[in-house]
Amino acid sequence: MAPEDVAVYFCRRAGSATELEPLRLNMFGEIENWPENFFGDEMADIAGRTLAAMQRKKELAKEAANDAGSH
């Protein structure tokens, strides 16, 4: 799935209204404009995002190696 195929929004209360802030995802699924205090425990969130990004990088490297081997 490509980042442009996903839309993620952060909802923030602004008085009696709600503001929607689009979150930008990179090709590894990392949120580039992570809202302050989003999901609370920032260190656990960072670790989880980092592990997921590392897994995605491994998958991409494996796909690239498979593609190179098939030529």
PABADREN-328266 format. One record per residue (C-alpha): residue number from 1; residue in three letters; chain; x, y, z. Coordinates in nm, 2 decimals, padded with zeros to 4 digits. Layout:
// residues N
 num residuo cadena      x      y      z
 NUM     ALA      A      X      Y      Z
...
//
This chain:
// residues 71
 num residuo cadena      x      y      z
   1     MET      A  00.00  00.00  00.00
   2     ALA      A  00.14  00.34 -00.10
   3     PRO      A  00.12  00.64  00.13
   4     GLU      A -00.10  00.83 -00.12
   5     ASP      A -00.35  00.54 -00.09
   6     VAL      A -00.41  00.62  00.28
   7     ALA      A -00.57  00.91  00.45
   8     VAL      A -00.53  00.96  00.83
   9     TYR      A -00.66  01.25  01.03
  10     PHE      A -00.60  01.38  01.38
  11     CYS      A -00.91  01.53  01.54
  12     ARG      A -00.85  01.82  01.77
  13     ARG      A -01.11  02.01  01.98
  14     ALA      A -01.11  02.39  01.91
  15     GLY      A -01.36  02.54  02.15
  16     SER      A -01.70  02.40  02.04
  17     ALA      A -01.57  02.29  01.70
  18     THR      A -01.34  02.01  01.58
  19     GLU      A -01.04  02.06  01.36
  20     LEU      A -00.92  01.78  01.13
  21     GLU      A -00.54  01.78  01.08
  22     PRO      A -00.42  01.55  00.80
  23     LEU      A -00.13  01.33  00.91
  24     ARG      A  00.14  01.27  00.65
  25     LEU      A  00.27  00.91  00.61
  26     ASN      A  00.60  00.82  00.45
  27     MET      A  00.66  00.50  00.25
  28     PHE      A  00.74  00.32  00.58
  29     GLY      A  00.41  00.41  00.75
  30     GLU      A  00.57  00.66  00.98
  31     ILE      A  00.37  00.97  01.06
  32     GLU      A  00.59  01.27  00.97
  33     ASN      A  00.38  01.53  01.15
  34     TRP      A  00.31  01.34  01.47
  35     PRO      A  00.08  01.55  01.70
  36     GLU      A  00.20  01.63  02.04
  37     ASN      A  00.08  01.38  02.31
  38     PHE      A -00.09  01.16  02.04
  39     PHE      A -00.14  00.81  02.19
  40     GLY      A  00.03  00.92  02.51
  41     ASP      A  00.34  00.71  02.57
  42     GLU      A  00.57  00.86  02.32
  43     MET      A  00.87  00.63  02.37
  44     ALA      A  00.66  00.32  02.32
  45     ASP      A  00.50  00.48  02.01
  46     ILE      A  00.84  00.57  01.87
  47     ALA      A  00.97  00.22  01.93
  48     GLY      A  00.67  00.06  01.76
  49     ARG      A  00.69  00.29  01.46
  50     THR      A  01.07  00.23  01.43
  51     LEU      A  01.02 -00.15  01.44
  52     ALA      A  00.74 -00.13  01.18
  53     ALA      A  00.96  00.09  00.96
  54     MET      A  01.25 -00.16  00.99
  55     GLN      A  01.03 -00.45  00.89
  56     ARG      A  00.90 -00.26  00.59
  57     LYS      A  01.26 -00.18  00.48
  58     LYS      A  01.35 -00.55  00.51
  59     GLU      A  01.05 -00.64  00.30
  60     LEU      A  01.15 -00.38  00.03
  61     ALA      A  01.51 -00.51  00.03
  62     LYS      A  01.38 -00.87 -00.01
  63     GLU      A  01.15 -00.77 -00.30
  64     ALA      A  01.44 -00.58 -00.47
  65     ALA      A  01.67 -00.88 -00.43
  66     ASN      A  01.40 -01.11 -00.57
  67     ASP      A  01.34 -00.87 -00.86
  68     ALA      A  01.72 -00.85 -00.93
  69     GLY      A  01.75 -01.23 -00.92
  70     SER      A  01.47 -01.28 -01.18
  71     HIS      A  01.64 -01.07 -01.45
//
